[in-house]
């Protein structure tokens, strides 16, 4: 009887530890930041899981925008320290640029939430 209790306790502890690890990993992929500084997006290319919210933060001294090449999303002009967020729900590759400074470009690659390869 004692052995069954020990095994059940160990199993319960393992399940709880796995759930805590999964919750922490989910929280880490839920939000990603892209800095806008010195007329560039950094990092320029980001890979995330579906359901991730990407936030762009303008650290430059002049306004910038974040605009999808396919018109899926577009920010208002972002002044210094302004933020713009978008949640990516569908796997694929999403190119974007600053509509004020079109030479500024970036890409978000979205992978399936449960898989490891992106549909591009």
C-alpha positions as CSV (number, residue, x, y, z in Angstrom):
1,X,0.0,0.0,0.0
2,X,2.8,2.4,0.9
3,X,4.5,1.7,-2.4
4,X,1.4,2.6,-4.3
5,X,1.1,5.9,-2.5
6,X,4.8,6.7,-3.3
7,X,4.3,5.9,-6.9
8,X,1.1,8.0,-7.1
9,X,2.8,10.9,-5.3
10,X,5.7,10.7,-7.7
11,X,3.4,10.6,-10.7
12,X,1.4,13.6,-9.4
13,X,4.6,15.6,-8.9
14,X,5.8,14.8,-12.4
15,X,2.5,15.8,-13.9
16,X,2.5,19.1,-12.0
17,X,6.1,19.8,-13.0
18,X,5.3,19.1,-16.6
19,X,2.3,21.4,-16.5
20,X,4.3,24.2,-14.9
21,X,7.0,23.8,-17.6
22,X,4.4,23.9,-20.3
23,X,2.7,27.0,-18.8
24,X,6.1,28.8,-18.6
25,X,6.9,27.9,-22.2
26,X,3.5,29.1,-23.4
27,X,4.0,32.4,-21.6
28,X,7.4,32.8,-23.2
29,X,6.0,32.4,-26.8
30,X,2.9,34.4,-26.1
31,X,4.6,37.8,-26.6
32,X,7.6,38.9,-28.7
33,X,9.1,42.3,-29.1
34,X,10.7,44.0,-32.1
35,X,12.6,47.2,-31.5
36,X,12.6,50.1,-34.0
37,X,15.9,51.9,-33.7
38,X,18.3,53.7,-36.1
39,X,15.9,53.2,-39.0
40,X,15.8,49.4,-38.6
41,X,13.6,46.7,-37.1
42,X,15.5,44.5,-34.6
43,X,15.4,41.6,-35.0
44,X,14.6,41.9,-38.7
45,X,13.2,38.4,-38.9
46,X,11.3,36.7,-36.1
47,X,9.9,33.2,-35.9
48,X,6.9,32.6,-33.6
49,X,4.2,30.1,-32.9
50,X,0.6,30.8,-34.0
51,X,-1.2,32.8,-31.3
52,X,1.8,34.9,-30.5
53,X,1.4,38.7,-30.1
54,X,4.3,40.7,-31.6
55,X,4.8,44.2,-30.2
56,X,6.9,46.7,-32.0
57,X,8.4,49.5,-29.9
58,X,9.7,52.7,-31.4
59,X,13.1,53.5,-29.8
60,X,14.0,56.0,-32.5
61,X,13.7,59.8,-32.2
62,X,11.4,60.1,-35.2
63,X,8.0,58.5,-36.1
64,X,7.8,55.1,-37.8
65,X,5.0,52.8,-38.8
66,X,4.6,49.0,-39.0
67,X,2.6,48.0,-42.2
68,X,2.0,44.6,-43.6
69,X,2.9,44.1,-47.2
70,X,-0.5,42.4,-47.7
71,X,-2.4,45.1,-45.7
72,X,-3.2,42.6,-42.9
73,X,-2.1,45.2,-40.3
74,X,-0.9,48.8,-40.1
75,X,0.0,51.0,-37.2
76,X,-0.6,54.7,-36.8
77,X,2.7,56.7,-36.8
78,X,4.6,55.6,-33.7
79,X,6.4,58.4,-31.8
80,X,9.3,57.6,-29.5
81,X,8.4,54.8,-27.0
82,X,5.0,54.2,-28.7
83,X,4.0,50.6,-29.2
84,X,2.0,48.6,-31.8
85,X,0.9,45.0,-31.3
86,X,-0.6,42.4,-33.6
87,X,-1.5,38.7,-32.8
88,X,-0.5,36.2,-35.5
89,X,-3.0,33.3,-35.6
90,X,-2.3,31.7,-39.0
91,X,1.0,30.0,-40.0
92,X,2.8,31.7,-42.8
93,X,5.4,34.3,-43.6
94,X,4.4,38.0,-43.1
95,X,6.5,40.7,-44.5
96,X,6.2,44.3,-43.2
97,X,7.8,47.7,-43.6
98,X,7.7,51.3,-42.4
99,X,5.3,53.2,-44.7
100,X,7.2,56.4,-43.9
101,X,10.6,54.9,-44.6
102,X,9.9,52.0,-47.0
103,X,13.6,50.8,-47.0
104,X,12.9,49.6,-43.4
105,X,11.6,46.0,-43.7
106,X,11.1,42.9,-41.6
107,X,9.4,39.6,-41.5
108,X,7.4,37.5,-39.0
109,X,7.4,33.7,-39.7
110,X,4.5,32.0,-37.9
111,X,4.7,28.3,-37.3
112,X,1.8,26.1,-36.3
113,X,1.2,26.2,-32.5
114,X,1.8,22.4,-32.2
115,X,4.2,21.8,-35.1
116,X,7.7,22.9,-35.9
117,X,7.4,23.8,-39.6
118,X,5.9,26.9,-41.0
119,X,3.6,27.0,-44.1
120,X,5.3,29.6,-46.3
